[in-house]
């Protein structure tokens, strides 16, 4: 049974951009309203994933997303503009993301209780395993309603402190740059993340070394392309390999750390 994953919001695609602002501008959707909106977008995307026969076309998926925006009185332009601003202000985005995850997890737990705990999550066992929970190939093309590969893994009994996650994928025919982020949230409320951009054809990999002193509660990430008109590109052979901590190789140099109430490192 495939691990249930949460959908990481599209704003992650802009985490590679850093900056700071002490307040939310008037033209940006506020935190509370944005949390409500993103929770509903995730639910809609979950409905699409579970009913691919009905929502198999890109136009139907676009209609689903637009209906959610209309329900919240938000235009596509307002949503996109807000995502750009939150992408420049990573500490505020992470606060929103944490609230969205907490809301969805609470609703999932409530559903599980109503079902008598019948839901079963698959635990990935082993010291070196491929924990990738989604499709191994993704196609990007101009005008598609969801141009993002995203995932969220929840902690299970096989996670250990200091685990290493290596995200690998093969880029093919990609002309526009691919933006990516790989992150983890710890039980103390802090988060580590690594972001970047690549146009390299062939194999690419992103590595995240978890902290040996903190307990991770989830690992999440995205890879997205904004294709040009007539561009069709692919990433395939996607894997997310988890290996165990080794005292001979402990490298957290590429990572940044976010602590609530502080600026990112």
C-alpha positions in Angstrom: 0.0 0.0 0.0 1.6 3.2 -1.1 2.5 5.8 1.6 0.0 8.6 1.7 1.8 11.8 1.0 0.9 15.4 1.5 1.1 17.8 -1.4 3.6 20.4 -1.0 2.3 23.8 -2.2 3.5 25.5 -5.3 5.2 28.3 -3.4 8.1 26.0 -2.7 9.2 26.5 -6.3 10.4 29.9 -5.3 12.3 29.0 -2.1 15.5 29.4 -3.9 14.9 33.1 -3.8 15.9 34.7 -0.5 15.1 38.0 1.1 13.5 39.5 4.1 10.6 41.8 4.9 9.2 42.6 8.3 5.5 42.8 7.3 3.2 41.4 4.7 2.3 43.9 2.0 -1.3 44.8 1.4 -1.3 43.1 -2.0 -0.2 39.7 -0.5 -2.8 37.3 0.9 -2.4 37.2 4.6 -1.2 34.2 6.6 -4.5 33.0 8.0 -6.3 33.3 4.7 -3.4 31.7 2.8 -3.4 28.7 5.2 -7.1 28.2 4.6 -6.6 28.5 0.8 -3.7 26.1 0.6 -5.4 23.5 2.7 -8.3 23.5 0.3 -6.0 23.4 -2.7 -4.3 20.3 -1.2 -7.7 18.7 -0.7 -8.7 19.4 -4.3 -5.5 18.0 -5.6 -6.0 14.9 -3.5 -9.5 14.5 -5.1 -7.8 14.7 -8.5 -5.2 12.1 -7.6 -7.8 9.7 -6.4 -10.1 10.2 -9.4 -7.7 10.3 -12.3 -10.3 8.8 -14.7 -12.6 11.7 -14.1 -10.0 14.4 -13.9 -7.5 13.0 -16.4 -7.3 16.0 -18.6 -5.3 19.1 -17.7 -8.3 21.3 -18.4 -10.4 19.5 -15.8 -7.6 19.9 -13.2 -7.4 23.6 -14.0 -11.1 23.9 -13.5 -10.8 22.2 -10.1 -8.1 24.6 -9.0 -9.9 27.7 -10.3 -13.1 26.6 -8.4 -11.1 26.6 -5.1 -9.7 30.1 -5.9 -13.1 31.4 -6.7 -14.5 29.9 -3.4 -11.9 32.0 -1.5 -12.5 35.1 -3.6 -8.9 35.0 -5.0 -7.8 35.5 -8.6 -5.0 33.5 -10.2 -3.0 36.7 -10.4 -3.4 37.4 -6.7 -2.4 33.9 -5.8 0.7 33.9 -8.1 1.8 37.3 -6.8 1.4 36.2 -3.2 3.4 33.0 -3.9 6.2 35.1 -5.3 6.3 37.3 -2.2 6.3 34.3 0.2 9.0 32.7 -1.9 11.2 35.7 -1.2 10.4 35.5 2.5 11.2 31.9 3.4 10.7 32.3 7.1 7.1 33.4 6.6 6.5 30.7 4.0 7.8 28.0 6.4 5.4 29.2 9.1 2.5 28.9 6.7 3.6 25.5 5.5 3.9 24.2 9.1 0.3 25.4 9.8 -1.0 23.8 6.6 0.7 20.4 7.4 -0.7 20.6 11.0 -4.2 21.3 9.8 -4.1 18.4 7.2 -2.5 16.0 9.7 -5.3 16.8 12.2 -8.0 16.2 9.7 -6.3 12.9 8.6 -6.2 11.8 12.2 -9.9 12.7 12.7 -10.8 10.6 9.6 -8.6 7.7 10.9 -10.5 7.8 14.3 -13.8 7.8 12.5 -12.7 4.7 10.6 -11.5 2.9 13.7 -7.9 3.3 12.8 -8.2 1.2 9.6 -5.7 3.2 7.6 -2.3 1.6 7.3 0.9 3.5 6.2 3.7 1.6 4.6 7.0 1.8 6.5 10.2 1.8 4.4 12.5 -0.7 6.1 16.3 -1.0 5.7 19.5 1.0 6.1 19.7 1.8 2.4 16.3 2.1 0.7 14.5 4.0 -2.0 11.7 5.9 -0.2 10.4 7.7 -3.3 6.5 7.7 -2.9 5.4 9.1 -6.3 5.6 8.4 -10.0 9.1 7.9 -11.4 8.6 10.1 -14.4 7.1 13.6 -14.8 6.5 15.6 -17.9 6.5 19.4 -18.0 4.8 21.4 -20.8 3.6 24.9 -21.3 0.2 25.8 -19.9 -0.2 22.7 -17.7 -2.1 23.4 -14.4 0.4 21.7 -12.1 4.0 21.9 -13.3 5.5 20.4 -10.1 6.8 17.1 -8.8 6.3 17.2 -5.0 6.3 14.8 -2.1 6.1 14.7 1.7 7.2 11.7 3.8 6.0 11.3 7.3 8.2 9.8 10.0 7.9 6.1 10.8 9.6 3.7 13.2 12.5 3.2 10.8 13.7 6.8 10.8 16.9 7.5 12.7 18.7 10.7 13.6 21.4 11.7 11.0 19.8 9.9 8.1 20.9 11.0 4.7 18.4 11.6 1.8 19.7 11.6 -1.8 17.2 12.8 -4.4 18.2 11.8 -7.9 16.6 12.3 -11.3 17.5 12.3 -14.9 16.7 15.5 -16.9 15.8 15.1 -20.6 15.1 17.8 -23.2 14.8 20.5 -20.5 15.4 24.0 -21.9 14.0 26.1 -19.0 15.8 25.9 -15.6 14.5 23.5 -13.1 14.0 24.8 -9.5 14.2 22.4 -6.6 14.0 22.3 -2.8 14.5 19.5 -0.3 13.7 20.1 3.3 12.9 18.5 6.6 10.9 19.6 9.6 12.0 18.6 13.1 9.9 18.0 16.2 11.4 21.1 17.9 9.8 23.3 15.2 13.0 24.0 13.3 13.6 23.2 9.6 16.6 22.4 7.4 16.4 23.0 3.7 18.6 23.1 0.5 17.4 24.8 -2.6 18.8 25.4 -6.1 18.4 25.7 -9.8 19.8 23.4 -12.5 19.8 23.2 -16.3 22.1 20.3 -16.5 20.9 17.5 -18.8 21.4 14.0 -17.5 21.7 12.9 -13.9 21.2 15.4 -11.1 21.2 14.8 -7.4 20.4 16.8 -4.2 21.7 15.6 -0.8 20.3 16.4 2.6 22.1 15.2 5.8 19.7 15.3 8.8 20.9 16.6 12.1 22.1 13.9 14.5 20.9 16.0 17.5 17.3 16.6 16.4 14.4 14.3 15.5 12.9 14.7 12.0 9.1 14.4 11.7 8.9 14.8 7.9 10.9 15.2 4.7 9.4 17.1 1.8 10.4 18.7 -1.5 9.6 19.8 -5.0 11.1 20.1 -8.5 9.4 22.4 -11.0 10.0 23.9 -14.4 8.2 26.9 -16.1 8.3 25.7 -19.7 8.4 28.1 -22.6 5.7 27.9 -25.3 6.0 24.6 -27.3 8.5 23.3 -24.8 8.0 19.7 -23.5 10.6 18.3 -21.1 10.9 15.3 -18.7 12.5 14.2 -15.6 12.6 10.5 -15.0 14.2 7.7 -13.0 13.3 9.7 -9.9 14.5 8.2 -6.6 14.9 9.3 -3.0 17.5 7.0 -1.3 17.8 7.0 2.4 21.1 5.9 3.9 22.2 5.8 7.5 24.5 8.3 9.4 28.2 7.6 9.1 30.7 9.4 11.4 33.2 9.3 8.5 30.9 11.4 6.3 28.8 14.1 8.0 28.3 17.1 5.7 25.6 19.7 6.4 27.4 22.5 4.6 24.8 22.9 1.8 21.9 23.2 4.2 20.2 26.3 5.7 18.3 26.2 9.0 15.1 28.0 9.8 14.1 28.6 13.5 10.6 30.2 14.2 11.0 33.9 14.9 14.5 34.1 13.5 15.9 34.9 10.0 17.1 31.8 8.0 20.8 31.0 8.4 
